[in-house]
Amino acid sequence: MIEETIKWRLAYKPEEIRWNEVAVESETGKIYKANFRDRHGRTVLILRPGMQNTKSIDNQMRHLVYLLENAVLSLPEGQEQMAWLIDFTGWSVTNNVPIKSARETINILQNHYPERLAIAFLYNPPRIFEAFWKIVKYFIDAKTFQKVKFVYPKDTDSVELMRSYFDDENLATEFGGKAALKYEHEDFSRQMAQDDLKTAAFWGLDDKLQGISNGHNGAEVAPEPHLN
C-alpha cells in the first residue's frame, strides 16, 4: 500500500493542488471543512451530496483530495484522524452521486488515506438511498464499513451515538443540533487561500506561493512563513 501510494502521490501531486484550481467545486458547499472539531479534537468534514454542482468527476476528485490533505494538515498534535458528517438534505435521484464517483472516493480514502477516517455519520438518508448503498457497500473494506453509521432523527440510539462525538452547540440544526449551518463561499475561500500558504510552507513549496490565489478573483495573498 505504501509503494502504491508513493506512486500515486508522485503522479497525482496532491500537495500541489491549490484552492483556485478547485474552488468552483465548492461554490455550493457540497464538501467543506467545518469551523469546529469533534469531542476528540478531530477535524470535521461536512459533505452535502445533494448540493452537487459540477459534471467533471476528475475535478470533483481533485477537490476531495485537496480537502483531505487540508483536513490532515489541520489536525492537532497527537490526532491522526478526521470525522465526516454527511447531510442528505436535498439529495434525490436527479443529483445522485454516480457509482463511478462513489467508487473512486472510496478507493482514494481507503488506499491512500488509510485509517484517516475515524467515523462517518450519514444523517437521515432518504429511503431511495438504500438501493444506491447496496451497490456502494461492496467497494468498502470491512474496517471502513464499521466506521459508517446511519443516523435517523427518530432512532434515539443512532442520534445519541452521533451526539457522543459532537457538542450540540456545534452540531448544525440540519443534524439535530443547535448551530446554524450556513456555508459562506467567500469566507471559506479566504480561509483556504491562507491554508494554501501553510501547505506550501509545510511541503517546502514556497517557490510556488506566488501562484496561489484566493480562488475567487485571483488576488495574491501575502505569504505566512510558518505553520500554526
N, C-alpha and C positions, 0 to 999 in steps of 0.2 A: 504493500500500500504506500509506503514511504517513497519507493522508487517511482511508482506511477504518479504520485502527487508532485514529486520534484519535476518530472517530465511535464506534467500538466501546468505547473506554475511557470516553468521556463517558456512554455508555448503561449499560455493564456495571459501571463503577466498581471495577475490580479492587483498587485501592489501599485501598478501604474495607471489603473483606471481612475479617472477623475470625475468629479461631480458634473462638470459641464458636459461630459460625454453621455451621461445617463439621466440628467435632470428631467428630461421630457417624460421619462417613465414614472416619475414621482409626482407629477402635477396634480393627480387626484388623491395622492396619499395612499396608494394601494399597498405600499410597504414603506415603513419608516421606523427610525429608532425613537422609542418613547423617551420622554424627559424625566422618567423615574426608573428606579430599579425594583426588582422583586425583593422579598424579605431576606434573601440570601446575598443581596448586593449584585445580582446578575444584571447585565444589560438586557433590555427587553425590546424585541422587535414586534411591531404591530403589523399584521397582514390583513388586508381587506380585499379578498378576491373579487368581490362584487364591483370594485372600482377600477377594473382593468380598462386601460385607455389606449393600448397600442397593439400592433399586429406582429411585430418582429420578435420572434422567440429568442433569437440570438441576443438582441439588445436587452430583452427582459432578463435573460440570464446574467448578462454583464451587470445590470442594475442590482440583481440579487447578490452576486459575488461582491460587488462594491460594498453593499450594506453588511454582508457577513464579515468582510475584512474590517470595516469600520467598527462593527459591534465587538469583534475580538480585541481590537486595539483600545476600545473604550472600557474593557473590563478592569475592575480594581485589582490591586495586587493580591495575589493568593486565590483569585477566582478565574476559572478557565472556561466556564460555560455560560450560555445565554438562554433566555426563555422566550417563547413565541406565544403571542396572543392572536388568534385568528378570528376576525369578526365577519360573520356571514351576512350582515345587513346588505340588502340589495343583490345578493347572489341569485342567479337564475340560470336556466339552460342557455339563454342567449349570450350571457357573458361568462359562461363556464370556462375554466382553465383547460386548454387542450391536454389530452393524455400525454402527448409528447413533452409538453412544458412541465407537467407534473413529474413525469419520469426523470427528466433532466435535473429538475430541482432536487429530487431525492438522491439522484446519483452524485451531484455536487456535494450535498450536505453529508452523505454517508461516506463517500470515498475520499473527499478532500478536506472535510472539516469533521472528522470522526470525533465523537464524544464532546463536540462543542455545544450540542443541544442538550439542555437539561430536561426541559419539559415543553410540550406544545399543547395549548388548550384550544380546541375547536369549539367556539361558542355558538350554540343554537343553530347548527346547520339545518337547512330545510330537508324534508323527507326525500326529495328527489336527489339529494347529495349521496344518499345511500348507494345508489347504483354506480355512481362515479367512484365512491370509496371501495366498493367491492373489487374494482379493477386495480385501482392505485395501490391498495394494501399489499398486493403480491410483489410489488417492487421494493417494499420496505423490509429491511432485515429485522430479525426478532428483537434485537436490543433497542433499535429505534422505535419499533412498533409499540413497545411497552411505555414509551415516553409520550405517546399521543393520547390525549384524554378528551373525550367528548363531554361538553357541559351543556345541560339544558336547564333553563330557568325553573322548571317545575320539578327537577330532580335535585332534591336537597343535598344528597351526598356529593354529587358532581360539583354543585355550586360551592359547597364547603371546602372541597378539595382545592378548587381554584383560589378561593379566598385565603387558604392557608399559605399560598405563595405570594399574595398581593395584599397590600393595605387598601382598605375600602376607599380611603381618601384619594388614593392614586388611581384606582380602578375606574375606568370610564363608565358612564351610565349605560352605554351600549353593552357593557359586560356586567351590568348589575351593580356597579359601584356608584360613587358619589361625584366623581370628577367629570367635567365637561370635555368630551373628546372633540377637539377642533384642530384639524391639521391646517397649518399655515405654510404654504409652499415657499413664500419669500423668506420667512423666518428660518425654515428648515434649510433652505439653500444657503443662507448666510452661515449657518452652523456647519454645514458640510464643507463649505469653502475653507473655513478655518481648520476643520479637521483634516482637509487635504494637505494643508501645510504641515500639520503634525505627522501625517502619514509619510509625506516626502522626507521629513527630517528623520523619522524612525528608520526608514529604509535607506537612508543616505542618498536620496534623490534630490537634494537641494538644487542641483543644476537645472531641474525641471520646474522649479517653483514659478518661474516667470510665466509658464504656460497655464497656470492654474487660475481659473476664474470662478465667479460665483454661480455659473451655470444659468444665469438669468439674463445678464446684459453684457457679459464679457469683461466687466471691470476687473482690473488687477487688484489683488489683495496683498497687503504688506506681510512679509513672512514672519512667523514666530520661530525663534531659534530652538526651543526645546519642547518636548512633550510634558504635559502637566502630570 
